[in-house]
């Protein structure tokens, strides 16, 4: 146990004082303290909330462990705050929680766990605080602060987690082989915390991940992807993905990505390492947006290259149609990784398929029709597409980078001019199928689709303006051609 005043390398920081003051005067924690004392039980704040007090990070998930009945403590605490405060009870897990002022308070009795080899669901028994801390994933998540009045805010740090925070190290409290074998998701969490906090995974802990990596197969893909998405959302996501690769986890959960690795040379001609290029593009996108699905697009924009790679004499390496092939792969990848098969997948698929299109608009002789078609195909996602295209410039040649960025600025100007003139972003047809049916007194049929398509193509080719009057006149002419009017 340690008194907080002795922790000089943290206490000297003003932000620490602010965070600790919030902790000391938290209304709910004071209530828990009172009830724990009146019940004669010990209670502690433990885990990530405590860690983040020292790291000056926001955290609204407060975990309470008690040497008693966690569900009972939650219910009594909630009742003392307000009779209307709802407590969610999970009897199978022995936990209970309630929400209060944007914070989630979760209660559990101290416990020890044992695991079977083919499951990460533990057999749980009541335990001591030390046994509860033993089962934690990392030393920095095993810190506990007492809530009892006699030693309120006293730190219990049996594994020197505070020192590991100071040294920026991720380490397991016990033998890493046991920690990772018991719950293999902790391997993904180790990489995630290292990425989020910019920490280093301690050598023995990392070797444990490498030894236990095959155990990741018993973890559901949904849980793996939850951690992977958190890695993608870090400031520099490439660091986490490179750690996954070095640990041997990436090839097990995301083999399509590892197939981008390496450089092949024929007749002295080699191509760039598309894996490293992809990670550069991902980091470039991450500098400009918190959009998870645009980050996924960056990760998958060249995913079709291994399947389309070809060496052509006199030309070199080609990846013809990798945009088309990659966009088709997105569907299978999302399905296998248990990612959402909805508009988010369609967004990624669309931008992967379009990521080569903007550069083709650089030429001065490019027609407005080509610009209109890109606006039509990209819709409201045109700005995200342009961000992706600019992030795709990873050359080390500063002159070449400037040239490409200048070119894309020209493309942006062309897009803006055409958009202001033709209003094609997120385009909706000015003539509906119902209006065609009513005008020509015909039944729903292929002819209706032909007329709608002809109107759309006429607008995109600049033959008619994008408004109802012009489209209606064009529709009537088309109707005459098809013999629908005399």
Secondary structure by P-SEA (a helix, b strand, c coil): cccccccccccccaaaaaaaaaaaacaaaaaaaaaaaaacbbbbbccaaaaaaaacccccbbbbbbcccaaaaaaaaaaaacccbbbbbbccccccccccccbbbbbbccccccccccccccccccccaaaaaaacccccccbbbbcccccccccccccaaaaaaaabbbbbcccaaaaaaaccaaaaaaaaaaaaacccccaaaaaaaaaaccccccccaaaaaaaaaaaaacccaaaaaaaaaaacccccccccccccbbbbbcccccccaaaaaaaaaaaaaaaccccaaaaaaaacccccccccccccccccccccaaaaaaaaaaaaaaaaacccccaaaaaaaaaaaccccccccccccccaaaaaaaaaaaccaaaaaaaaaaaccccccaaaaaaaaaaaaaaaaaaaaaaaacccccccccccaaaaaaaccccccaaaaaaaaaaaaaaaaccccccaaaaaaaaaaaaaaacccc
